[in-house]
Amino acid sequence: MSDKPTRILVVEDDLAILTGLSMNLKFEGYEVLQAQDGRQGLARALDETPDLLVLDLMLPELNGFEVLKELRQRGRDTPVVVLSAKGAEPDKILGLNLGADDYVVKPFGLQELLARIKAVLRRRYPASGPPPPVGFGDVQVDLNAKTVSRGDKPVELTAQEFKLLAHFLAHPGRTFSREELLSAAWGYDYDGSARTVDNFMRQLRLKLEKDPEQPRHFLTVRGLGYRFDR
């Protein structure tokens, strides 16, 4: 992680818990972002790339399980600590299987929660510096800075093109249908079509492939969809 303060997004609809937890996290030196419903929480998690999420499950708009599932489907590996009154074993198993890094049941001890947050951060960010850029061919992608270069020249991608690229980079060698790519990069409620994916794949090839007509990295899998190979 960098020398900047660690940014934690707290998604919690109970204002008392949200306020109290945020104050204590700020006291510990964290920068705190807030959201009071699942849809806003998902948007802030995607747009503002916090270092960790504290995520309630029983949220309006989208519940915590839906937020967590959507994050992972879009290839985001942001650490998530679930904070919920749903303490039954099936709920814990579901949360962990969806990609949560820890699961804390309400009512919770503040010091225990802070300790769990610190433990998750240590596990997920063991190195002192930011993760290195991801490379393929003559392309370098900095997922933190959201920048792309080819050779020594920057490549301008739209925000949506970058989301699609990031999803592929998180799953090299995996074939995705057009419907899966729509859900992963645009969201499960996006009213788009397979043609949308085809158009964006064409743009990625034009910008990032040496020969867009004979792509090496962004491949069509006939009858199935698309695959990214490094």
C-alpha positions in Angstrom: 0.0 0.0 0.0 1.1 3.6 -0.5 2.0 6.3 2.0 -1.5 7.7 1.6 -4.0 7.0 4.4 -5.8 3.6 4.0 -9.3 4.3 2.7 -12.2 2.3 4.2 -15.7 2.4 2.8 -18.4 1.7 5.4 -21.7 0.6 3.9 -24.2 0.5 6.8 -27.9 1.8 6.9 -27.9 2.1 10.7 -26.9 5.7 11.2 -25.7 5.2 14.8 -23.4 2.4 13.8 -22.2 4.2 10.7 -21.3 7.3 12.6 -19.7 5.6 15.6 -17.7 3.2 13.5 -16.6 6.0 11.1 -15.4 8.1 14.0 -13.3 5.3 15.5 -11.8 4.4 12.1 -10.8 8.1 11.6 -9.3 8.1 15.1 -7.2 5.1 14.0 -5.9 7.1 11.1 -8.1 5.7 8.3 -9.8 7.8 5.6 -13.5 6.9 5.7 -16.0 6.8 3.0 -19.7 6.2 3.7 -22.8 4.8 2.1 -26.2 4.0 3.6 -27.7 1.7 0.9 -26.3 -1.1 -1.2 -26.6 0.6 -4.6 -24.7 3.7 -3.4 -22.1 1.4 -1.7 -21.5 -0.6 -4.8 -21.1 2.6 -6.9 -18.6 4.1 -4.4 -16.7 0.8 -4.2 -16.4 0.7 -8.0 -15.7 4.4 -8.6 -13.5 5.3 -5.6 -11.5 2.1 -5.2 -11.3 2.0 -1.4 -8.6 -0.3 0.2 -11.3 -2.2 2.2 -15.1 -2.4 2.6 -17.0 -2.9 5.9 -20.2 -4.2 4.5 -23.6 -4.7 6.3 -25.8 -7.3 4.8 -29.3 -6.1 5.5 -29.3 -3.0 3.3 -31.9 -1.2 1.2 -31.7 -1.1 -2.6 -29.2 -3.9 -2.8 -28.4 -6.3 0.1 -24.9 -7.0 1.1 -24.7 -10.4 -0.6 -25.7 -8.7 -3.9 -23.1 -6.0 -3.5 -20.4 -8.6 -2.7 -21.4 -10.8 -5.6 -21.4 -7.9 -8.0 -18.0 -6.7 -6.9 -16.4 -10.1 -7.4 -18.2 -10.6 -10.8 -16.6 -7.4 -12.0 -13.2 -8.7 -11.0 -12.7 -6.4 -8.0 -10.7 -8.0 -5.2 -11.2 -5.3 -2.7 -11.0 -6.8 0.8 -14.4 -7.0 2.4 -15.3 -7.4 6.1 -19.0 -8.3 6.4 -20.7 -6.8 9.5 -24.2 -8.3 10.1 -26.8 -9.4 12.5 -27.3 -12.5 10.3 -25.1 -14.9 12.4 -26.4 -18.3 11.3 -23.8 -20.6 9.8 -25.4 -20.7 6.3 -25.2 -16.9 6.1 -21.5 -16.9 7.1 -20.7 -19.6 4.6 -22.6 -17.8 1.9 -20.7 -14.5 2.6 -17.3 -16.2 2.6 -18.1 -18.2 -0.5 -19.1 -15.0 -2.3 -15.7 -13.6 -1.5 -15.8 -11.9 1.9 -12.4 -11.9 3.8 -14.0 -11.9 7.3 -17.5 -12.0 8.8 -18.3 -10.2 12.1 -21.6 -10.7 13.8 -23.6 -7.9 15.5 -23.5 -7.0 18.3 -19.7 -6.7 18.0 -16.9 -5.5 20.1 -15.3 -2.4 18.6 -11.7 -3.4 19.4 -12.2 -6.9 17.9 -13.6 -5.4 14.7 -10.7 -3.0 14.4 -8.3 -5.8 15.0 -10.0 -7.9 12.3 -9.8 -5.0 9.9 -6.1 -4.6 10.5 -5.6 -8.3 10.1 -7.4 -8.4 6.7 -5.3 -5.4 5.5 -2.1 -7.1 6.5 -3.0 -10.3 4.7 -4.2 -8.5 1.5 -1.5 -5.8 1.3 1.7 -7.5 2.7 4.1 -5.6 0.5 5.2 -2.0 1.3 4.6 -0.7 -2.2 1.6 -0.7 -4.6 1.1 -3.8 -6.7 3.1 -3.7 -10.0 1.4 -2.9 -13.3 0.0 -5.9 -15.3 1.6 -6.5 -18.6 0.8 -8.3 -21.8 2.5 -7.9 -25.1 3.8 -4.3 -25.2 0.9 -3.1 -23.0 1.2 -2.1 -19.3 -1.9 -1.6 -17.1 -1.9 0.2 -13.8 -5.1 -0.9 -12.1 -4.7 1.5 -9.2 -4.0 4.6 -11.3 -6.4 3.3 -14.0 -3.8 4.1 -16.7 -2.8 2.1 -19.8 0.4 2.5 -21.9 1.6 0.7 -25.0 5.3 0.9 -25.5 6.2 4.4 -24.2 2.9 6.0 -25.2 -0.3 6.3 -23.1 -3.5 4.8 -24.4 -6.8 6.5 -23.7 -9.5 4.2 -22.7 -13.1 5.1 -21.8 -14.2 4.3 -18.3 -16.3 1.4 -19.6 -13.4 0.1 -21.8 -11.2 0.1 -18.7 -13.8 -1.8 -16.7 -14.0 -4.5 -19.3 -10.2 -4.7 -19.6 -9.9 -5.0 -15.8 -12.3 -7.9 -15.8 -10.4 -9.8 -18.4 -7.1 -9.1 -16.5 -8.6 -10.6 -13.4 -9.5 -13.8 -15.2 -6.9 -14.7 -17.8 -7.6 -17.8 -19.9 -11.3 -17.9 -18.9 -14.0 -17.8 -21.6 -16.9 -15.5 -20.9 -20.2 -15.3 -22.7 -21.4 -11.9 -23.9 -24.1 -12.0 -21.2 -21.5 -12.7 -18.5 -19.4 -9.8 -19.7 -22.4 -7.4 -19.7 -23.1 -8.4 -16.1 -19.5 -8.1 -15.0 -18.6 -4.8 -16.7 -21.9 -3.0 -17.0 -23.9 -4.5 -14.1 -26.6 -7.0 -13.8 -29.4 -4.5 -14.4 -27.8 -3.0 -17.5 -30.2 -3.0 -20.5 -27.7 -3.8 -23.2 -27.2 -6.4 -25.9 -24.5 -8.8 -27.1 -23.8 -6.2 -29.8 -22.6 -3.8 -27.1 -19.9 -6.3 -26.0 -18.8 -6.8 -29.6 -18.3 -3.1 -30.1 -16.3 -2.7 -27.0 -14.1 -5.8 -27.9 -13.4 -4.2 -31.2 -12.2 -1.0 -29.5 -10.0 -2.9 -27.1 -8.4 -4.8 -30.1 -7.9 -1.5 -32.1 -6.2 0.1 -29.1 -4.2 -2.7 -27.5 -3.5 -5.4 -30.2 -0.6 -5.2 -32.6 -2.9 -6.6 -35.3 -6.5 -6.1 -34.5 -7.6 -8.3 -37.4 -5.6 -11.2 -36.0 -5.7 -10.6 -32.2 -3.3 -12.3 -29.9 -4.8 -11.4 -26.5 -8.5 -10.6 -26.9 -9.8 -13.8 -28.6 -13.2 -14.8 -30.0 -14.3 -18.3 -28.8 -16.7 -19.2 -31.5 -20.1 -20.1 -30.3 -19.2 -19.2 -26.7 -17.9 -15.6 -26.3 -14.5 -14.1 -25.6 -11.3 -15.0 -23.8 -8.2 -13.0 -22.7 -4.8 -14.6 -23.0 -1.6 -12.9 -21.9 
